Amino acid sequence: MRIPRFVVRRLLTLIPVALAVIAAAFGMIHLIPGDPAIIILGVDADPERIGEAREALGLNDPLPVQFWNYLKDLLGGDLGTSFFTRQPVLEVVLDKLPQTTMLALAGIGAALLISTPLGVIAALRSHRRGRAGGDQTAFTMTTSILVATPDFLMGTLLVYFFAVRNRWFPVAGSEGAMSLVLPAFALGISLAGIQARVVRASVLASIDGPYVRTLRAIGVSERRIQTRHVMRNAAIPVLTLLSVEFGRLLAGALIVENIFARPGLGTLVVDSISRRDIPAIQGSILVIALVILVVNMLMDIVAAAIDPRLELR
């Protein structure tokens, strides 16, 4: 399937997925204890004022009616209005989205910066030594430590050693590129452990392929084989992993943003949950889900561009 048809087909699949996400988010949010009207006015507020606030916010309507009204507003491009800031949710989310997307992409970059040399070196050493047990054990231990380290713990450690103790990077905020380094590595190190294993397995599978033996037989240099052919074929599984892991990475970004006090969707979601700001929570979840689906589609297109043998479905 060619790319234009593939894009149209994927965009059409966004509709039922978006509806499922909206329904799930709507149901879960209304299970959260607490009354938004009481949170806004305070527990000591007059019951009559609380009732008026609930009526103004549309909270007195039955849940099916609230859900139907929300869907009608969505069709008009309206994600609702924040209960607290009284700003349009779409405006607030789009204002925060670039920060979170930038952090997620920086996390991918940090993960690739660690995992690519780690996986390639481990694969080449294992290939030269016939998959030596010692190399495999050290590699497995290293990647296991990376995978097992939670984002919040890695973020805390990075802040202590590189921001508080040595003052090489800013402790928090989003001013300049330097403030992005620590959050990116806090987010990407766990992914790097998984990616390194995939890179190693992919390089080993490619370097023993029949086409590599043919290239060697016709006199192509080993460096050219590795850089132009082996690495290109090994990149496909890595891209597939990234498309699958991007959702988890974006969820991790919401946590890391709060550790480093970055003004992204993570801060918005946490604040909205604590305030029970239903429109802001629903809008954030919907936009995050759509971003994940679009990124998966783009990853498939990039993989097909690298290897034309792949069929876009």
N, C-alpha and C positions, 0 to 999 in steps of 0.2 A: 504494500500500500504506500502510495506517495505521501509526502509530508502534508500538503494541504488537506487531503482527505482525512489523514490521521488526526490532524489538529481539530478539524470540524467534528470528527467522531468523538474525540476526547472531550471537547467542550460540551457536547450534548450529554455525555455521561456525568458532567458536573451537576446537572439539574437534580437527578434522584439522590446523588450523594449529598448535595447541599441540603436537600429536604430532610434526609435522614439525620444529618448533623444538627440541623435546626431543631428537629423534634427531640433528639436525645438531649441536647443542651437545655432546651426548654423544660423538659421533664426533670432533669437532675437539679437545675437551679431552683425549682419550686419545692424540692425536697430539703433544701437548706433551711434550717430553723432560723426564725427571726422575721420580724415584720419591717419592711423598708420604711414604712410611715413612722414607726416608733423610733427606728434608728435615725431618721432625719430630724424628727421633732424632739427626741429625747424621751426617756422612760417616764418622766414627770409631766409630760404634756397632757393637756386636757383630752379626755376620750372623744369629745365632739370634734376637736381639731384633728385628731388622729383619723377619725372617720372621714372627715372632709379631705384629708390628704390621700387616703386610700381611694376615695372616689375620683380625685383629680388624677391620680396615677393609673387609674383603670384596674386597681387590684381587687375591687369588689365584684368584677365580672367573673363568671365561671371560667375555669381554665381553658375549655375548648374555645370559648369566645375570645379570650386573651390571645390564644394561639392563632386563631383565624385573623384577628386584627393585625397581629404581628406579620403574618404572611402577606396580607394585603399591603401593608406598608413596605415590605421588602420588594414587592413587585414594582413599586414606585421608586425604588432606590433609597428608601428611608430605613435606616437601622434603628430608628427611635431616638429618644432624647434621654441623656443621662439624668437619673433621679437627683443627683447631687450638684453637678456643675451646670445643668440645664443647657449643655451644649449638644449639638447633634453628634450621635455616637460615631457615625461614619467619618465626620471631621476629626474627632479625637483619635480614632483608630488609625486613620491614614497619616495622622501627624506622628504617631508612635511607631508605625510599621517599619519605616526605613531603618530606625535604630536596631530593631530586633532582627530584621533581615540582614543588615550589615554584620551583626554579631554572629549570626548563624553561618554566613558565608566565610567570615574570618575564622570561625571554628573549624570549618571544612579545610580551609587553607592551612591552619595549624596542624590538623590531623594528617594532611598529606605531607607536610613538611617533616613530620616525625616518621610516619609509617612507610613512605616510599623508600627512603634510603635504608631503613631498618629491614624492610621486607626484601628489597633487592639484594642487599649485602648478604642476608641470611640465605637466600636462594642460591646465589652464586657460590658461596662457601660450601653449602651442602652439595651442590652439583659437582664442584671440584673434588670434594672429599668423599663423594659417594653417600651423601646424607648422613654425615657423622652424627652419632648419638649425642656427643657433648654439645655440639652447636645447636642441635634441635632442643635439648633440655634448657640451655641458657635462653634461647629465643622464646620458648614457651613460657618460662618463668617471667621474663621481661614483659611480654605482652599480657600475661595474666594479671600482673600487678597494674598495668595501665588500664585494663578493662575493669578490674575490681575497684578502682578508686572512684568514688562518687564525685559528681561535679561540684557539689557544695564543699566537700572536704578539700578537693584540689584547689578550689578557689580560695578557701581560707588559708591554705598553706602558701599559695603563691603571694597572697596579700602580705602575709607575715614576713616571708623571706625577701621578697623583691620590692615591696612598697613600704612596709613599716620598718624593717630592720636595716635594709640597705638603701631605701629611697631611690631606687632606679626607675620606678614607674609610679604614676599617680595611684593613690589608694582607691579612689572612686571618681565617679563622674564620667562625662563623655566629651571632654575637651581635647581635641587633637588625636592623632593616630596613636600616640603612646598610651593613651587611656584604653585603647582597644586590645593591646597586646595580652595583658594578663587574663581578661575575660575570655579571649579567643582560645588561649591554651588551656584554661580551666574547662572550657566546653569541649575542646577537641582532643584532649589526651585520652579520654576513655574510648572515643571512636578510633583513635590512632592504633590502639591495641588490636581491635578487630580488623582494621584495614591492613595492618602489617601482616597478619596471617593470610588474608586474602591475596595480598601482593606476592608474598612468598610462594603460595600454592600456584598462583597464576603464572609467575615467572618460571617455576619449575616445570609446569605443564607445557609452557610454550617453548622452553629451551630444549626440550626433548622431542619436539614435534618433527614430523617427516620433512616439512618445508625447511626447517633449520638445517637438517642434515644435507638437503639438496643445495642450500645456499653455501654451506661449507665446501661441498664437493666441487662447486663451480668457482671457488676461490674468493668468495666474498669475505671481507675481514670480519673478525669476531666482534670488534667494536661496533661496526655497522649493523651486524646481525642483531646485537643486543639492543642498540639504541633505536633503530628504525623498525625492526620487525618484532622482536620479542616484547619490548615495552609497549608497543602499540596494541598487540593482541592481549597482553596482560592487563591493559587499561579497562577492557570491557567489564570484567567482573567487579572491578573497583567502582566503576560508575553505577553498576547495578546495585551494589551495596549502598552507595551514597543516596540513591533514589529511595531505597527502603529506609535508611537510617535518618533521612532528613527530618521526618516528623519527630523522631525522638530527639534529634539535635535541637529542633526549634522549641520543643517542650523544655529541654535543658536550658535553653537560652532564657526562658522565663524565670528560672531559678537563679541563674548566674547574674541576670540583670539586677535582682534584688540584693545579691551579695555585694556587687560593685556599684550600687545606686545609680544605675543607668536608666535614663528616662524612656524606656521602651514599653512594649506590650506587657512584659512581665510585671512591671510596677503597676501598670493599669489594671491587669487582671487581679493581682493580689489585693490592691486597694478596693476594687469593685466587689470582690467576694466579701471582704470584711465589712463593707457598707451595704452589702446585698443590693448592689446597683444592677438590677436584672438586665436592662437594655445594654449596658456597657459590657457585661459578661457575655451575653449572647452575641453581640456584634464582634467582640474579640475572638471568640471561638469560631464563628463562621468565617471570618477573614483568615485566620490561621489555617483552617481546613482547606480553604480555596488556594492559599499560597502553597501548601504541601502538594495538592493535586497538580497545580501548574508546574511546579518544580519537577515532579515526577515525569510529566509529559516532556519537559525540556531535556531531562536526562536521557529519556528514550531516543529523542531526536539526535542528541550528541553521540550516543552510542551507535546509532545507525549511520551517522556521518563518518565515524571512525572505521566501522566495519560494515560495508554495504551489503554483506551477506545477511545481516540481521533484518528481519521483516517487521515493519511497524504494524502493530495490531491495535 
